[in-house]
């Protein structure tokens, strides 16, 4: 399993594919599939059978996973950046390669 540079809670921008340019917060990261679920991005319609929680059933809009290679992390100023790692005060921290700020 590879080391991923995106964590849940990060703000990312889609840099390739159908949803290119859209931004959102990472809800979950699926490490074994190299994918992430981003809030409001890659929405799909899913048919739901009636159940106790949803007695009506029907069609539900839901986020589908998107490939991590198509995502780029955003800095606090809102620009895309690559991620690096360095040691600060004995702790390993992620930093933006573009602006050198700690993420």
Secondary structure, DSSP 8 states (H G I E B T S, - for coil): ----S--TT-EEEE-SSTTTT-EEEEEEEEGGGTEEEETTSSEEEEEE---SS-TT-EEEEEE--EEGGGEEEE-TTS-EE-EEEEEETTEEEEEETTT--B-
